[in-house]
Amino acid sequence: MSAPALGEPLRARLARIADDLIPGTEAMPAPGSLDIGGRQLDVVLASRPDLAADLRRALDAADAVRDAVAWVARLSVSDPAAHDALVVAVVAGYYLHPEVRRRLGYPGQAGEKSASTATPTTSTRACSSGSTSAARSTARRRARLEGRRRMGQSPVLVTRLIAHTCSG
């Protein structure tokens, strides 16, 4: 079953709420000026179509909202799923916009050279010889790589890196 479409009135409502939640400043633009209810919402929903029904419910409930900040706080208690969908749509749509990323000095995730073409490191060579210090080094490296995975780095890259450490 496809997600319910969000028409122009709901998209405009999202932009008004987003502008109250993230007001524009001299340094940073307001979400409404970035088409948060249009293209940016489409970007978010293309990546997370599962948010559409909950977001629609939140926006339907926001018909006569005057204080968006207080309303969103109440929504977190009355309908946590709708609250979460709204917050993700606003925050992701805002921070995914190229102008926001440029102003923050964040170019986006950068690719790393795959470990599959690298020569084996001293620790991976030592690991195959059974060295205790190499095993500790490998355990620390695995922990760092698992941290990268949790922080959103490319799962394929992280999996390749983990595969090239010693299996323990």
C-alpha positions, 0 to 999 in steps of 0.5 A: 500500500502506498503512503498517502500523498501530502497536498499543498495545504499540508506542505504549506503547514509543514513549512510554517511549523518548520519556520517556527521550530527553526527560525531563520537568522542572518547566518542561517536560512529559515526552512520555508525559504529552502522549500522544506514543504516541497522539494526537501520534503520529497527528498526526505520521503523518497528516503523514508516513505514510512514517515508519510502516514505519521507525518500526514497525521501530525499535519492534519492535527496542526490545522489551527496551531499558533504556537508550533513549539508548544504544540510539537511538545504536546504532540510528543506525548499525545502521538509519539509516532506523528511527532517523530515523523514531523521532527525527522521531516523538518530536521532532515529536510533542513540539514540535507539542503545544500545551502544549509550544508554549505553554511555549516561547512559540511560537504556531506559524507566523503568516500574513503579508499576501500581497504580491499585494495590496500596492502595488509597492515602490520597488525593484520600480518601480525594477527595471522602469526598469533601475536597478542599485541596484534590481537589487542590492536585488531580488537581496538580497530574493530571497535572503531569500525563498529563505531563508524557503522553506528555513526552512519558511514557506508555499511559496505565500506565498514563491512569491507574494513571489518572483513579485512581485520583478523577474525577472532 
